[in-house]
Amino acid sequence: MRVHNPFFHRGAIRQSKDFFGRKAEIQEILGLLHNGQSVSLIGARRIGKSSLLLHLCRPEAKENVGKDFRTVFVNVDCQELGGSPAEEVYETFLIGLLDAADAEGIDIERVQHNPGTYRALDRALHQISRKHVIPIMLLDEFELLAANQNLTPYFFARLRGLTTKYGLAYLTASQRPLFSITAEEEILSSPFFNIFVTLALGLFTHVEAEALLLARLTDSDIHFSDDLIAYLIFLVGPNPFFLHIAGYHAFQMLAQGRQLETESDFSQLDGPIEIEAGSHLAYLWQNLTSVEQYALAIADGPIDSLRLLEQQCLLQEHDGAYEYTSEILRRFVRRQEVNGLIQAGPFVIDEQRHQVWANGHDMGLTTSQFSILTRLCQHAGQVVHGDDLETAVWGDVLVNDPDRLKTLIKRLRRAIVPYDTWIISERGVGYALRSPD
């Protein structure tokens, strides 16, 4: 018998019954829109922006806002408008507005002539405003519209004018802030871009992540233990997209009768989960600048880069320091080539700045300790002969002291606790950097 896997979601969630969470975000967004305030929703790729916009159009999303909140939501996917002239954009807005009004039972006179003009859109909005209904324009993938080189500052000025004339509010969804996604400076200077409140759509809380996994299993005979849930969240973090990937593979294994009870059992999930998540992580990595990649690799750097990485759900601040949002992300970053850095195990080394980080923490090593660890990381997994390590520290100066390298290794191990067990002694040969597991 075929078992239905409830973690199948990979794209936008289109069924109301499958939408989960975001109650606080919905309340804040609807509260702002209710007051005519336009909103710029910023969030990482596949964090749930499209799912949220679809849900906002449903009656149940507006239940707690108030009976006087009469709206018509027009959901436009701007992927179709990335190269369109202004007339096509107006026409898309108009068709969406008329269809949404029909769905809400709002009677509007259909425009018979020149449906692709600004004037036709203006007439339709005029009719809606006279019925004391607030029009809300939801613009998904807005970066594609903002970067459309066929659109002029005058086009965006007209969109701004509609907010003043008819109380129209916009809700845009994009991966990055509006100031960084426009085609040119002249477009950004349009007053349209000054009317938005920016809200970030981020990760779930740990409690929400647990609740999502359990909610998907409600109508299933498959059970996830507390230990399994904790491992999945450790592995992929509280990211709803990654949680669906992790839940899917855990569900499949259990449905096939495979055991998931111990940490050794859980580790069987790592491979398939990392393979499926890999293309998404690669996309995020490739869309970072070299400065941002560097900051992500060391989990430190310029505050603007750290805030952007936090906004992209790659880093999160905890007790004044930044850390990776998931174990699979940390492993992925360690496999990447980053200009100016050596990465091995938990260590990231900047040779030029003479700095070493271990899982985001600056280790503050002496020059000798830095030289030893750098040489070991350059040859991670391999045995480095003691003579080579001595040369790395003292050059070709010969000293008849067989214990001086051992003493330095001992001090290095103390300096890098709790990662000291990564330095493995190979009796009579040298030392190697290897995972203690």
Protein Blocks (a to p, Z undefined) as FASTA:
>chain_A
ZZddfklpfbdcfbfklpggjklmmmmmmmmmmnopacdddddehilpmmmmmmmmpmkl
mmmnojklccddddddfklmmmgcfklmmmmmmmmmmmmmmmnopacdddfbhklbmklm
mmmmmmmmmnopacddddehklmmmmmmkbcfklmmmmmmmmmmnopacddddfbdfklm
cfbfklmmpmklmmcccdddddddfklmmmmmmmmmmmpcbdcdfklmmmmmmmnopafk
lmmmmmmmmmmmmmnopacfbfklmmmmmmmmmmmmmmmmmmmmmmpcfklmmmmmnopa
jfklmmmmmmnomacceehiacdfbfklmmmmmmpccehiacehjbccdfklopaceehi
afhiafklmmmmmmmmmmgoiacdfklmmmmmnomadcddfklmmmmmmmmmmmmocklm
mpccdehilccdddfZZ
